[in-house]
């Protein structure tokens, strides 16, 4: 997410590799925060971060709670990185 193009995959077992363009894959985990209805992710080099998610067709909008910051991503069919 952010300004650098990247790819990620959200496996059904809670694994999520993340790869910013031109960099190595960072392995992580994801979970659903049922209390706040948010998607949360954590990678090797970071703490847990939670987002409100919205879908518009094949576009996913990641909203950082309490801010006006939004990131968009394309939802694609595919396999792990």
PyMOL Python script that loads the backbone (N, CA, C, O; Angstrom):
from pymol import cmd

cmd.read_pdbstr("""\
ATOM      1  N   UNK A   1       0.830  -1.177   0.000  1.00  0.00           N
ATOM      2  CA  UNK A   1       0.000   0.000   0.000  1.00  0.00           C
ATOM      3  C   UNK A   1       0.876   1.241   0.000  1.00  0.00           C
ATOM      4  O   UNK A   1       2.083   1.169   0.232  1.00  0.00           O
ATOM      5  N   UNK A   2       0.266   2.348  -0.256  1.00  0.00           N
ATOM      6  CA  UNK A   2       1.034   3.587  -0.263  1.00  0.00           C
ATOM      7  C   UNK A   2       1.407   3.984  -1.671  1.00  0.00           C
ATOM      8  O   UNK A   2       0.694   3.665  -2.622  1.00  0.00           O
ATOM      9  N   UNK A   3       2.519   4.677  -1.809  1.00  0.00           N
ATOM     10  CA  UNK A   3       2.922   5.220  -3.105  1.00  0.00           C
ATOM     11  C   UNK A   3       3.680   4.222  -3.968  1.00  0.00           C
ATOM     12  O   UNK A   3       3.674   4.350  -5.192  1.00  0.00           O
ATOM     13  N   UNK A   4       4.332   3.232  -3.369  1.00  0.00           N
ATOM     14  CA  UNK A   4       5.096   2.243  -4.117  1.00  0.00           C
ATOM     15  C   UNK A   4       4.176   1.115  -4.552  1.00  0.00           C
ATOM     16  O   UNK A   4       3.492   0.526  -3.715  1.00  0.00           O
ATOM     17  N   UNK A   5       4.141   0.797  -5.851  1.00  0.00           N
ATOM     18  CA  UNK A   5       3.325  -0.343  -6.285  1.00  0.00           C
ATOM     19  C   UNK A   5       3.765  -1.604  -5.552  1.00  0.00           C
ATOM     20  O   UNK A   5       4.956  -1.819  -5.329  1.00  0.00           O
ATOM     21  N   UNK A   6       2.801  -2.430  -5.181  1.00  0.00           N
ATOM     22  CA  UNK A   6       3.117  -3.645  -4.438  1.00  0.00           C
ATOM     23  C   UNK A   6       2.090  -4.722  -4.748  1.00  0.00           C
ATOM     24  O   UNK A   6       1.048  -4.468  -5.353  1.00  0.00           O
ATOM     25  N   UNK A   7       2.421  -5.943  -4.310  1.00  0.00           N
ATOM     26  CA  UNK A   7       1.501  -7.068  -4.437  1.00  0.00           C
ATOM     27  C   UNK A   7       1.411  -7.747  -3.081  1.00  0.00           C
ATOM     28  O   UNK A   7       2.381  -7.772  -2.324  1.00  0.00           O
ATOM     29  N   UNK A   8       0.245  -8.295  -2.779  1.00  0.00           N
ATOM     30  CA  UNK A   8       0.089  -9.086  -1.560  1.00  0.00           C
ATOM     31  C   UNK A   8      -0.939 -10.169  -1.816  1.00  0.00           C
ATOM     32  O   UNK A   8      -1.733 -10.098  -2.754  1.00  0.00           O
ATOM     33  N   UNK A   9      -0.901 -11.163  -0.964  1.00  0.00           N
ATOM     34  CA  UNK A   9      -1.813 -12.291  -1.069  1.00  0.00           C
ATOM     35  C   UNK A   9      -2.311 -12.618   0.332  1.00  0.00           C
ATOM     36  O   UNK A   9      -1.520 -12.678   1.273  1.00  0.00           O
ATOM     37  N   UNK A  10      -3.594 -12.827   0.475  1.00  0.00           N
ATOM     38  CA  UNK A  10      -4.189 -13.136   1.766  1.00  0.00           C
ATOM     39  C   UNK A  10      -4.684 -14.572   1.750  1.00  0.00           C
ATOM     40  O   UNK A  10      -5.767 -14.866   1.245  1.00  0.00           O
ATOM     41  N   UNK A  11      -3.882 -15.454   2.304  1.00  0.00           N
ATOM     42  CA  UNK A  11      -4.170 -16.880   2.343  1.00  0.00           C
ATOM     43  C   UNK A  11      -5.255 -17.162   3.383  1.00  0.00           C
ATOM     44  O   UNK A  11      -5.355 -16.449   4.381  1.00  0.00           O
ATOM     45  N   UNK A  12      -6.045 -18.170   3.161  1.00  0.00           N
ATOM     46  CA  UNK A  12      -7.106 -18.535   4.085  1.00  0.00           C
ATOM     47  C   UNK A  12      -6.614 -18.981   5.457  1.00  0.00           C
ATOM     48  O   UNK A  12      -7.394 -19.020   6.408  1.00  0.00           O
ATOM     49  N   UNK A  13      -5.315 -19.321   5.573  1.00  0.00           N
ATOM     50  CA  UNK A  13      -4.780 -19.765   6.865  1.00  0.00           C
ATOM     51  C   UNK A  13      -4.174 -18.618   7.670  1.00  0.00           C
ATOM     52  O   UNK A  13      -3.583 -18.855   8.723  1.00  0.00           O
ATOM     53  N   UNK A  14      -4.311 -17.367   7.190  1.00  0.00           N
ATOM     54  CA  UNK A  14      -3.810 -16.211   7.933  1.00  0.00           C
ATOM     55  C   UNK A  14      -2.433 -15.720   7.516  1.00  0.00           C
ATOM     56  O   UNK A  14      -1.912 -14.779   8.115  1.00  0.00           O
ATOM     57  N   UNK A  15      -1.828 -16.341   6.496  1.00  0.00           N
ATOM     58  CA  UNK A  15      -0.529 -15.882   5.999  1.00  0.00           C
ATOM     59  C   UNK A  15      -0.750 -14.790   4.948  1.00  0.00           C
ATOM     60  O   UNK A  15      -1.721 -14.838   4.193  1.00  0.00           O
ATOM     61  N   UNK A  16       0.153 -13.807   4.904  1.00  0.00           N
ATOM     62  CA  UNK A  16       0.067 -12.763   3.891  1.00  0.00           C
ATOM     63  C   UNK A  16       1.455 -12.269   3.482  1.00  0.00           C
ATOM     64  O   UNK A  16       2.042 -11.434   4.170  1.00  0.00           O
ATOM     65  N   UNK A  17       1.981 -12.778   2.368  1.00  0.00           N
ATOM     66  CA  UNK A  17       3.218 -12.203   1.853  1.00  0.00           C
ATOM     67  C   UNK A  17       2.918 -10.847   1.208  1.00  0.00           C
ATOM     68  O   UNK A  17       1.842 -10.644   0.645  1.00  0.00           O
ATOM     69  N   UNK A  18       3.870  -9.933   1.294  1.00  0.00           N
ATOM     70  CA  UNK A  18       3.723  -8.575   0.767  1.00  0.00           C
ATOM     71  C   UNK A  18       5.015  -8.234   0.037  1.00  0.00           C
ATOM     72  O   UNK A  18       6.102  -8.440   0.576  1.00  0.00           O
ATOM     73  N   UNK A  19       4.910  -7.712  -1.187  1.00  0.00           N
ATOM     74  CA  UNK A  19       6.105  -7.402  -1.959  1.00  0.00           C
ATOM     75  C   UNK A  19       5.995  -6.044  -2.640  1.00  0.00           C
ATOM     76  O   UNK A  19       5.300  -5.911  -3.647  1.00  0.00           O
ATOM     77  N   UNK A  20       6.681  -5.029  -2.095  1.00  0.00           N
ATOM     78  CA  UNK A  20       6.772  -3.753  -2.795  1.00  0.00           C
ATOM     79  C   UNK A  20       7.615  -3.941  -4.061  1.00  0.00           C
ATOM     80  O   UNK A  20       8.569  -4.719  -4.063  1.00  0.00           O
ATOM     81  N   UNK A  21       7.270  -3.243  -5.111  1.00  0.00           N
ATOM     82  CA  UNK A  21       7.985  -3.366  -6.383  1.00  0.00           C
ATOM     83  C   UNK A  21       9.484  -3.140  -6.173  1.00  0.00           C
ATOM     84  O   UNK A  21       9.894  -2.165  -5.544  1.00  0.00           O
ATOM     85  N   UNK A  22      10.299  -4.062  -6.714  1.00  0.00           N
ATOM     86  CA  UNK A  22      11.747  -3.939  -6.647  1.00  0.00           C
ATOM     87  C   UNK A  22      12.363  -4.386  -5.338  1.00  0.00           C
ATOM     88  O   UNK A  22      13.569  -4.232  -5.144  1.00  0.00           O
ATOM     89  N   UNK A  23      11.565  -4.935  -4.432  1.00  0.00           N
ATOM     90  CA  UNK A  23      12.087  -5.365  -3.127  1.00  0.00           C
ATOM     91  C   UNK A  23      11.716  -6.818  -2.864  1.00  0.00           C
ATOM     92  O   UNK A  23      10.886  -7.394  -3.567  1.00  0.00           O
ATOM     93  N   UNK A  24      12.331  -7.395  -1.857  1.00  0.00           N
ATOM     94  CA  UNK A  24      12.075  -8.785  -1.495  1.00  0.00           C
ATOM     95  C   UNK A  24      10.698  -8.936  -0.846  1.00  0.00           C
ATOM     96  O   UNK A  24      10.129  -7.975  -0.328  1.00  0.00           O
ATOM     97  N   UNK A  25      10.186 -10.146  -0.886  1.00  0.00           N
ATOM     98  CA  UNK A  25       8.907 -10.468  -0.246  1.00  0.00           C
ATOM     99  C   UNK A  25       9.070 -10.411   1.268  1.00  0.00           C
ATOM    100  O   UNK A  25      10.047 -10.921   1.815  1.00  0.00           O
ATOM    101  N   UNK A  26       8.114  -9.791   1.935  1.00  0.00           N
ATOM    102  CA  UNK A  26       8.066  -9.731   3.396  1.00  0.00           C
ATOM    103  C   UNK A  26       6.914 -10.629   3.828  1.00  0.00           C
ATOM    104  O   UNK A  26       5.780 -10.426   3.395  1.00  0.00           O
ATOM    105  N   UNK A  27       7.182 -11.608   4.665  1.00  0.00           N
ATOM    106  CA  UNK A  27       6.153 -12.544   5.138  1.00  0.00           C
ATOM    107  C   UNK A  27       5.394 -11.940   6.307  1.00  0.00           C
ATOM    108  O   UNK A  27       5.974 -11.244   7.140  1.00  0.00           O
ATOM    109  N   UNK A  28       4.101 -12.205   6.366  1.00  0.00           N
ATOM    110  CA  UNK A  28       3.309 -11.645   7.449  1.00  0.00           C
ATOM    111  C   UNK A  28       2.094 -12.483   7.777  1.00  0.00           C
ATOM    112  O   UNK A  28       1.948 -13.618   7.324  1.00  0.00           O
ATOM    113  N   UNK A  29       1.233 -11.894   8.573  1.00  0.00           N
ATOM    114  CA  UNK A  29      -0.006 -12.535   9.017  1.00  0.00           C
ATOM    115  C   UNK A  29      -1.149 -11.540   8.889  1.00  0.00           C
ATOM    116  O   UNK A  29      -0.939 -10.327   8.905  1.00  0.00           O
ATOM    117  N   UNK A  30      -2.353 -12.066   8.764  1.00  0.00           N
ATOM    118  CA  UNK A  30      -3.532 -11.204   8.747  1.00  0.00           C
ATOM    119  C   UNK A  30      -4.605 -11.847   9.627  1.00  0.00           C
ATOM    120  O   UNK A  30      -4.613 -13.057   9.852  1.00  0.00           O
ATOM    121  N   UNK A  31      -5.501 -11.003  10.111  1.00  0.00           N
ATOM    122  CA  UNK A  31      -6.624 -11.480  10.913  1.00  0.00           C
ATOM    123  C   UNK A  31      -7.758 -10.467  10.808  1.00  0.00           C
ATOM    124  O   UNK A  31      -7.568  -9.347  10.333  1.00  0.00           O
ATOM    125  N   UNK A  32      -8.924 -10.875  11.252  1.00  0.00           N
ATOM    126  CA  UNK A  32     -10.078  -9.987  11.303  1.00  0.00           C
ATOM    127  C   UNK A  32     -10.301  -9.598  12.760  1.00  0.00           C
ATOM    128  O   UNK A  32     -10.402 -10.460  13.633  1.00  0.00           O
ATOM    129  N   UNK A  33     -10.376  -8.304  13.013  1.00  0.00           N
ATOM    130  CA  UNK A  33     -10.728  -7.794  14.343  1.00  0.00           C
ATOM    131  C   UNK A  33     -12.253  -7.715  14.373  1.00  0.00           C
ATOM    132  O   UNK A  33     -12.842  -6.754  13.878  1.00  0.00           O
ATOM    133  N   UNK A  34     -12.876  -8.715  14.948  1.00  0.00           N
ATOM    134  CA  UNK A  34     -14.341  -8.806  14.951  1.00  0.00           C
ATOM    135  C   UNK A  34     -15.000  -7.717  15.790  1.00  0.00           C
ATOM    136  O   UNK A  34     -16.134  -7.324  15.517  1.00  0.00           O
ATOM    137  N   UNK A  35     -14.301  -7.233  16.802  1.00  0.00           N
ATOM    138  CA  UNK A  35     -14.854  -6.179  17.652  1.00  0.00           C
ATOM    139  C   UNK A  35     -15.020  -4.875  16.878  1.00  0.00           C
ATOM    140  O   UNK A  35     -16.060  -4.222  16.961  1.00  0.00           O
ATOM    141  N   UNK A  36     -13.984  -4.502  16.123  1.00  0.00           N
ATOM    142  CA  UNK A  36     -14.006  -3.234  15.372  1.00  0.00           C
ATOM    143  C   UNK A  36     -14.344  -3.420  13.899  1.00  0.00           C
ATOM    144  O   UNK A  36     -14.391  -2.446  13.148  1.00  0.00           O
ATOM    145  N   UNK A  37     -14.580  -4.666  13.476  1.00  0.00           N
ATOM    146  CA  UNK A  37     -14.919  -4.973  12.081  1.00  0.00           C
ATOM    147  C   UNK A  37     -13.838  -4.457  11.127  1.00  0.00           C
ATOM    148  O   UNK A  37     -14.137  -3.760  10.157  1.00  0.00           O
ATOM    149  N   UNK A  38     -12.591  -4.805  11.411  1.00  0.00           N
ATOM    150  CA  UNK A  38     -11.465  -4.344  10.601  1.00  0.00           C
ATOM    151  C   UNK A  38     -10.594  -5.515  10.164  1.00  0.00           C
ATOM    152  O   UNK A  38     -10.596  -6.581  10.781  1.00  0.00           O
ATOM    153  N   UNK A  39      -9.850  -5.291   9.086  1.00  0.00           N
ATOM    154  CA  UNK A  39      -8.830  -6.221   8.627  1.00  0.00           C
ATOM    155  C   UNK A  39      -7.495  -5.746   9.187  1.00  0.00           C
ATOM    156  O   UNK A  39      -7.151  -4.571   9.065  1.00  0.00           O
ATOM    157  N   UNK A  40      -6.741  -6.659   9.803  1.00  0.00           N
ATOM    158  CA  UNK A  40      -5.461  -6.302  10.413  1.00  0.00           C
ATOM    159  C   UNK A  40      -4.350  -7.151   9.804  1.00  0.00           C
ATOM    160  O   UNK A  40      -4.530  -8.345   9.562  1.00  0.00           O
ATOM    161  N   UNK A  41      -3.211  -6.532   9.561  1.00  0.00           N
ATOM    162  CA  UNK A  41      -2.051  -7.217   8.993  1.00  0.00           C
ATOM    163  C   UNK A  41      -0.796  -6.847   9.768  1.00  0.00           C
ATOM    164  O   UNK A  41      -0.690  -5.767  10.349  1.00  0.00           O
ATOM    165  N   UNK A  42       0.159  -7.785   9.757  1.00  0.00           N
ATOM    166  CA  UNK A  42       1.457  -7.556  10.394  1.00  0.00           C
ATOM    167  C   UNK A  42       2.495  -8.275   9.555  1.00  0.00           C
ATOM    168  O   UNK A  42       2.302  -9.428   9.171  1.00  0.00           O
ATOM    169  N   UNK A  43       3.598  -7.594   9.271  1.00  0.00           N
ATOM    170  CA  UNK A  43       4.696  -8.199   8.530  1.00  0.00           C
ATOM    171  C   UNK A  43       5.911  -8.277   9.435  1.00  0.00           C
ATOM    172  O   UNK A  43       5.905  -7.735  10.541  1.00  0.00           O
ATOM    173  N   UNK A  44       6.949  -8.949   8.971  1.00  0.00           N
ATOM    174  CA  UNK A  44       8.152  -9.166   9.777  1.00  0.00           C
ATOM    175  C   UNK A  44       8.734  -7.863  10.312  1.00  0.00           C
ATOM    176  O   UNK A  44       9.253  -7.828  11.428  1.00  0.00           O
ATOM    177  N   UNK A  45       8.654  -6.808   9.537  1.00  0.00           N
ATOM    178  CA  UNK A  45       9.288  -5.549   9.917  1.00  0.00           C
ATOM    179  C   UNK A  45       8.307  -4.525  10.491  1.00  0.00           C
ATOM    180  O   UNK A  45       8.617  -3.335  10.545  1.00  0.00           O
ATOM    181  N   UNK A  46       7.119  -4.982  10.922  1.00  0.00           N
ATOM    182  CA  UNK A  46       6.148  -4.003  11.418  1.00  0.00           C
ATOM    183  C   UNK A  46       5.243  -4.602  12.487  1.00  0.00           C
ATOM    184  O   UNK A  46       5.220  -5.813  12.704  1.00  0.00           O
ATOM    185  N   UNK A  47       4.511  -3.731  13.137  1.00  0.00           N
ATOM    186  CA  UNK A  47       3.514  -4.131  14.136  1.00  0.00           C
ATOM    187  C   UNK A  47       2.176  -4.359  13.426  1.00  0.00           C
ATOM    188  O   UNK A  47       2.079  -4.174  12.212  1.00  0.00           O
ATOM    189  N   UNK A  48       1.158  -4.757  14.169  1.00  0.00           N
ATOM    190  CA  UNK A  48      -0.177  -4.910  13.605  1.00  0.00           C
ATOM    191  C   UNK A  48      -0.729  -3.546  13.196  1.00  0.00           C
ATOM    192  O   UNK A  48      -0.585  -2.566  13.925  1.00  0.00           O
ATOM    193  N   UNK A  49      -1.362  -3.493  12.021  1.00  0.00           N
ATOM    194  CA  UNK A  49      -2.059  -2.304  11.539  1.00  0.00           C
ATOM    195  C   UNK A  49      -3.437  -2.760  11.077  1.00  0.00           C
ATOM    196  O   UNK A  49      -3.563  -3.751  10.358  1.00  0.00           O
ATOM    197  N   UNK A  50      -4.464  -2.035  11.493  1.00  0.00           N
ATOM    198  CA  UNK A  50      -5.838  -2.403  11.152  1.00  0.00           C
ATOM    199  C   UNK A  50      -6.469  -1.342  10.252  1.00  0.00           C
ATOM    200  O   UNK A  50      -6.178  -0.151  10.366  1.00  0.00           O
ATOM    201  N   UNK A  51      -7.333  -1.803   9.360  1.00  0.00           N
ATOM    202  CA  UNK A  51      -7.949  -0.934   8.359  1.00  0.00           C
ATOM    203  C   UNK A  51      -9.434  -1.237   8.247  1.00  0.00           C
ATOM    204  O   UNK A  51      -9.874  -2.362   8.484  1.00  0.00           O
ATOM    205  N   UNK A  52     -10.194  -0.221   7.884  1.00  0.00           N
ATOM    206  CA  UNK A  52     -11.567  -0.415   7.443  1.00  0.00           C
ATOM    207  C   UNK A  52     -11.469  -0.690   5.949  1.00  0.00           C
ATOM    208  O   UNK A  52     -10.759   0.021   5.238  1.00  0.00           O
ATOM    209  N   UNK A  53     -12.164  -1.702   5.466  1.00  0.00           N
ATOM    210  CA  UNK A  53     -12.118  -2.055   4.046  1.00  0.00           C
ATOM    211  C   UNK A  53     -13.453  -1.791   3.383  1.00  0.00           C
ATOM    212  O   UNK A  53     -14.516  -2.023   3.959  1.00  0.00           O
ATOM    213  N   UNK A  54     -13.372  -1.303   2.162  1.00  0.00           N
ATOM    214  CA  UNK A  54     -14.551  -1.077   1.339  1.00  0.00           C
ATOM    215  C   UNK A  54     -14.261  -1.654  -0.034  1.00  0.00           C
ATOM    216  O   UNK A  54     -13.120  -1.628  -0.495  1.00  0.00           O
ATOM    217  N   UNK A  55     -15.279  -2.167  -0.679  1.00  0.00           N
ATOM    218  CA  UNK A  55     -15.110  -2.743  -2.011  1.00  0.00           C
ATOM    219  C   UNK A  55     -16.026  -2.032  -2.988  1.00  0.00           C
ATOM    220  O   UNK A  55     -17.202  -1.800  -2.708  1.00  0.00           O
ATOM    221  N   UNK A  56     -15.464  -1.691  -4.142  1.00  0.00           N
ATOM    222  CA  UNK A  56     -16.216  -1.116  -5.250  1.00  0.00           C
ATOM    223  C   UNK A  56     -15.834  -1.912  -6.485  1.00  0.00           C
ATOM    224  O   UNK A  56     -14.846  -1.598  -7.149  1.00  0.00           O
ATOM    225  N   UNK A  57     -16.620  -2.948  -6.798  1.00  0.00           N
ATOM    226  CA  UNK A  57     -16.272  -3.841  -7.904  1.00  0.00           C
ATOM    227  C   UNK A  57     -14.990  -4.588  -7.577  1.00  0.00           C
ATOM    228  O   UNK A  57     -14.920  -5.300  -6.575  1.00  0.00           O
ATOM    229  N   UNK A  58     -13.965  -4.427  -8.429  1.00  0.00           N
ATOM    230  CA  UNK A  58     -12.672  -5.069  -8.208  1.00  0.00           C
ATOM    231  C   UNK A  58     -11.673  -4.143  -7.526  1.00  0.00           C
ATOM    232  O   UNK A  58     -10.477  -4.435  -7.511  1.00  0.00           O
ATOM    233  N   UNK A  59     -12.133  -3.048  -6.970  1.00  0.00           N
ATOM    234  CA  UNK A  59     -11.269  -2.121  -6.242  1.00  0.00           C
ATOM    235  C   UNK A  59     -11.519  -2.273  -4.745  1.00  0.00           C
ATOM    236  O   UNK A  59     -12.660  -2.239  -4.285  1.00  0.00           O
ATOM    237  N   UNK A  60     -10.431  -2.441  -3.996  1.00  0.00           N
ATOM    238  CA  UNK A  60     -10.499  -2.487  -2.538  1.00  0.00           C
ATOM    239  C   UNK A  60      -9.956  -1.165  -2.015  1.00  0.00           C
ATOM    240  O   UNK A  60      -8.884  -0.724  -2.431  1.00  0.00           O
ATOM    241  N   UNK A  61     -10.678  -0.542  -1.119  1.00  0.00           N
ATOM    242  CA  UNK A  61     -10.255   0.728  -0.514  1.00  0.00           C
ATOM    243  C   UNK A  61      -9.889   0.445   0.936  1.00  0.00           C
ATOM    244  O   UNK A  61     -10.723  -0.007   1.722  1.00  0.00           O
ATOM    245  N   UNK A  62      -8.631   0.717   1.284  1.00  0.00           N
ATOM    246  CA  UNK A  62      -8.099   0.521   2.635  1.00  0.00           C
ATOM    247  C   UNK A  62      -8.152   1.871   3.319  1.00  0.00           C
ATOM    248  O   UNK A  62      -7.489   2.811   2.879  1.00  0.00           O
ATOM    249  N   UNK A  63      -8.912   1.985   4.366  1.00  0.00           N
ATOM    250  CA  UNK A  63      -9.077   3.241   5.085  1.00  0.00           C
ATOM    251  C   UNK A  63      -8.427   3.134   6.465  1.00  0.00           C
ATOM    252  O   UNK A  63      -8.738   2.224   7.234  1.00  0.00           O
ATOM    253  N   UNK A  64      -7.529   4.063   6.772  1.00  0.00           N
ATOM    254  CA  UNK A  64      -6.880   4.072   8.083  1.00  0.00           C
ATOM    255  C   UNK A  64      -7.838   4.738   9.065  1.00  0.00           C
ATOM    256  O   UNK A  64      -8.167   5.914   8.910  1.00  0.00           O
ATOM    257  N   UNK A  65      -8.291   3.988  10.081  1.00  0.00           N
ATOM    258  CA  UNK A  65      -9.270   4.529  11.030  1.00  0.00           C
ATOM    259  C   UNK A  65      -8.802   5.829  11.679  1.00  0.00           C
ATOM    260  O   UNK A  65      -7.634   5.978  12.037  1.00  0.00           O
ATOM    261  N   UNK A  66      -9.747   6.770  11.822  1.00  0.00           N
ATOM    262  CA  UNK A  66      -9.454   8.038  12.478  1.00  0.00           C
ATOM    263  C   UNK A  66      -8.718   9.050  11.619  1.00  0.00           C
ATOM    264  O   UNK A  66      -8.348  10.123  12.095  1.00  0.00           O
ATOM    265  N   UNK A  67      -8.505   8.709  10.343  1.00  0.00           N
ATOM    266  CA  UNK A  67      -7.824   9.629   9.428  1.00  0.00           C
ATOM    267  C   UNK A  67      -8.600   9.686   8.120  1.00  0.00           C
ATOM    268  O   UNK A  67      -9.545   8.927   7.906  1.00  0.00           O
ATOM    269  N   UNK A  68      -8.192  10.580   7.270  1.00  0.00           N
ATOM    270  CA  UNK A  68      -8.785  10.657   5.938  1.00  0.00           C
ATOM    271  C   UNK A  68      -7.937   9.886   4.922  1.00  0.00           C
ATOM    272  O   UNK A  68      -8.186   9.966   3.719  1.00  0.00           O
ATOM    273  N   UNK A  69      -6.941   9.142   5.401  1.00  0.00           N
ATOM    274  CA  UNK A  69      -6.028   8.422   4.516  1.00  0.00           C
ATOM    275  C   UNK A  69      -6.697   7.190   3.932  1.00  0.00           C
ATOM    276  O   UNK A  69      -7.242   6.357   4.655  1.00  0.00           O
ATOM    277  N   UNK A  70      -6.645   7.091   2.614  1.00  0.00           N
ATOM    278  CA  UNK A  70      -7.215   5.970   1.879  1.00  0.00           C
ATOM    279  C   UNK A  70      -6.186   5.475   0.874  1.00  0.00           C
ATOM    280  O   UNK A  70      -5.450   6.261   0.278  1.00  0.00           O
ATOM    281  N   UNK A  71      -6.147   4.176   0.699  1.00  0.00           N
ATOM    282  CA  UNK A  71      -5.307   3.555  -0.326  1.00  0.00           C
ATOM    283  C   UNK A  71      -6.210   2.640  -1.132  1.00  0.00           C
ATOM    284  O   UNK A  71      -7.087   1.984  -0.570  1.00  0.00           O
ATOM    285  N   UNK A  72      -6.009   2.587  -2.422  1.00  0.00           N
ATOM    286  CA  UNK A  72      -6.796   1.688  -3.251  1.00  0.00           C
ATOM    287  C   UNK A  72      -5.911   0.588  -3.801  1.00  0.00           C
ATOM    288  O   UNK A  72      -4.708   0.764  -3.989  1.00  0.00           O
ATOM    289  N   UNK A  73      -6.530  -0.538  -4.051  1.00  0.00           N
ATOM    290  CA  UNK A  73      -5.823  -1.655  -4.666  1.00  0.00           C
ATOM    291  C   UNK A  73      -6.791  -2.400  -5.562  1.00  0.00           C
ATOM    292  O   UNK A  73      -8.008  -2.333  -5.389  1.00  0.00           O
ATOM    293  N   UNK A  74      -6.222  -3.112  -6.525  1.00  0.00           N
ATOM    294  CA  UNK A  74      -7.023  -3.918  -7.448  1.00  0.00           C
ATOM    295  C   UNK A  74      -7.132  -5.336  -6.915  1.00  0.00           C
ATOM    296  O   UNK A  74      -6.129  -5.927  -6.515  1.00  0.00           O
ATOM    297  N   UNK A  75      -8.320  -5.879  -6.906  1.00  0.00           N
ATOM    298  CA  UNK A  75      -8.552  -7.243  -6.496  1.00  0.00           C
ATOM    299  C   UNK A  75      -8.378  -8.128  -7.732  1.00  0.00           C
ATOM    300  O   UNK A  75      -9.092  -7.980  -8.724  1.00  0.00           O
ATOM    301  N   UNK A  76      -7.427  -9.040  -7.654  1.00  0.00           N
ATOM    302  CA  UNK A  76      -7.121  -9.911  -8.780  1.00  0.00           C
ATOM    303  C   UNK A  76      -7.188 -11.369  -8.365  1.00  0.00           C
ATOM    304  O   UNK A  76      -6.940 -11.711  -7.209  1.00  0.00           O
ATOM    305  N   UNK A  77      -7.528 -12.223  -9.320  1.00  0.00           N
ATOM    306  CA  UNK A  77      -7.438 -13.658  -9.072  1.00  0.00           C
ATOM    307  C   UNK A  77      -5.982 -14.037  -9.135  1.00  0.00           C
ATOM    308  O   UNK A  77      -5.223 -13.469  -9.920  1.00  0.00           O
ATOM    309  N   UNK A  78      -5.584 -14.980  -8.326  1.00  0.00           N
ATOM    310  CA  UNK A  78      -4.204 -15.404  -8.407  1.00  0.00           C
ATOM    311  C   UNK A  78      -3.788 -16.260  -7.255  1.00  0.00           C
ATOM    312  O   UNK A  78      -4.569 -16.603  -6.366  1.00  0.00           O
ATOM    313  N   UNK A  79      -2.524 -16.592  -7.307  1.00  0.00           N
ATOM    314  CA  UNK A  79      -1.939 -17.455  -6.290  1.00  0.00           C
ATOM    315  C   UNK A  79      -0.915 -16.682  -5.498  1.00  0.00           C
ATOM    316  O   UNK A  79      -0.717 -15.487  -5.714  1.00  0.00           O
ATOM    317  N   UNK A  80      -0.274 -17.362  -4.591  1.00  0.00           N
ATOM    318  CA  UNK A  80       0.751 -16.742  -3.745  1.00  0.00           C
ATOM    319  C   UNK A  80       1.834 -16.069  -4.563  1.00  0.00           C
ATOM    320  O   UNK A  80       2.051 -16.385  -5.733  1.00  0.00           O
ATOM    321  N   UNK A  81       2.499 -15.140  -3.920  1.00  0.00           N
ATOM    322  CA  UNK A  81       3.640 -14.470  -4.529  1.00  0.00           C
ATOM    323  C   UNK A  81       4.786 -15.424  -4.656  1.00  0.00           C
ATOM    324  O   UNK A  81       5.850 -15.049  -5.148  1.00  0.00           O
TER     325      UNK A  81
END
""", "prot")
cmd.dss("prot")
cmd.show_as("cartoon", "prot")
cmd.util.cbc("prot")
cmd.orient("prot")
